[in-house]
Amino acid sequence: MAKGNDLVKYITQQVVQYIDTPKQQRQEAKVRHKERRASWSVRWFGMIPMSIAMWIGKVRRSRKAK
């Protein structure tokens, strides 16, 4: 049962910490977190969109050189 008590204690600490932080500071942290996140295409598909874009660019440059 100690694990359950530890979980309740941790959740209580997190809630108290959240309540103690000013609203302005919480909003700024939320904005900073959103700015650091990767774009949706990278989050959903990884490096595939970038690799396709690089491949298409290479094909277009090679056609343009001919």
C-alpha positions in Angstrom: 0.0 0.0 0.0 3.1 2.3 0.3 3.0 2.8 -3.5 -0.5 4.2 -3.3 0.5 6.6 -0.5 3.5 7.7 -2.4 1.4 8.4 -5.5 -1.1 10.4 -3.5 1.7 12.4 -1.9 3.3 13.1 -5.3 0.0 14.3 -6.8 -0.7 16.5 -3.8 2.7 18.1 -4.1 2.2 18.8 -7.8 -1.2 20.3 -7.2 0.1 22.5 -4.4 3.0 23.6 -6.5 0.7 24.5 -9.4 -1.6 26.5 -7.1 1.3 28.4 -5.5 2.7 29.6 -8.9 1.3 32.9 -10.1 -1.0 32.7 -13.1 1.3 34.9 -15.2 4.2 32.6 -14.7 2.1 29.5 -15.6 1.0 31.2 -18.8 4.6 32.2 -19.7 5.8 28.6 -19.1 3.0 27.3 -21.4 4.0 29.7 -24.2 7.7 28.7 -23.9 6.7 25.0 -24.0 4.7 25.5 -27.2 7.6 27.4 -28.9 10.0 24.5 -28.1 7.7 21.8 -29.6 8.5 20.5 -33.0 6.1 21.1 -35.9 3.1 18.8 -36.3 4.6 17.1 -39.4 7.7 16.1 -37.5 5.7 15.0 -34.5 3.4 12.8 -36.6 5.8 11.5 -39.3 9.3 12.0 -38.0 12.0 12.8 -40.6 10.1 11.5 -43.6 8.6 14.9 -44.7 12.1 16.5 -44.6 13.7 13.7 -46.5 11.1 13.8 -49.2 11.5 17.6 -49.5 15.2 17.2 -49.9 14.8 14.4 -52.4 12.4 16.5 -54.5 14.7 19.5 -54.3 17.6 17.3 -55.6 15.5 16.0 -58.5 14.4 19.5 -59.5 18.0 20.8 -59.4 19.2 18.0 -61.5 16.4 18.6 -64.1 17.2 22.3 -64.1 20.9 21.6 -64.8 20.1 19.6 -68.0 
